Amino acid sequence: MEISHRKDERGASAVEYGLLVFAIAAVIALVVFALGNVVSETYSDSCSTLASKASPGAC
């Protein structure tokens, strides 16, 4: 009679998925912080340009 000893790796895979989610969230946060000012300035510039050529209160 053979007894198979298998390791229970469910906890390990849960930790791996958790690390993967953390890494993806960290990348998203870095991109938002890195590009946040650029997007804000671009939006402000385009809004100013449109406001100068459109009716008051357009943006």
C-alpha positions in Angstrom: 0.0 0.0 0.0 1.5 3.3 -1.1 0.8 6.5 0.7 1.3 9.6 -1.3 2.6 12.6 0.6 1.6 15.7 -1.2 2.3 19.1 0.0 -0.6 21.4 0.4 0.4 24.4 -1.7 -2.8 26.3 -1.6 -1.4 28.8 0.8 1.7 29.3 -1.3 -0.4 30.1 -4.4 -2.5 32.5 -2.5 0.6 34.4 -1.4 1.9 34.4 -5.0 -1.4 35.9 -6.2 -1.2 38.5 -3.4 2.3 39.5 -4.4 1.2 39.8 -8.0 -1.8 42.0 -7.1 0.5 44.1 -5.0 3.1 44.5 -7.8 0.4 45.5 -10.3 -1.0 48.1 -7.8 2.4 49.5 -7.2 3.0 49.9 -11.0 -0.3 51.6 -11.4 0.4 54.0 -8.5 3.8 54.9 -9.9 2.4 55.6 -13.3 -0.4 57.8 -11.8 2.1 59.8 -9.7 4.6 60.1 -12.6 2.0 61.1 -15.2 -0.5 62.9 -13.0 1.1 66.4 -13.3 1.6 66.0 -17.1 -2.0 65.1 -17.6 -3.2 67.9 -15.3 -1.1 70.5 -17.1 -2.2 69.3 -20.5 -5.8 69.5 -19.4 -5.4 73.0 -18.0 -3.6 74.2 -21.2 -6.3 72.8 -23.4 -9.1 74.2 -21.2 -7.5 77.7 -21.2 -7.2 77.6 -25.0 -10.8 76.5 -25.4 -12.0 79.1 -22.8 -10.3 81.9 -24.6 -12.0 81.0 -27.9 -15.4 79.9 -26.5 -18.0 81.5 -24.3 -17.1 82.3 -20.6 -17.4 79.4 -18.3 -16.8 76.8 -20.9 -14.4 74.7 -18.8 
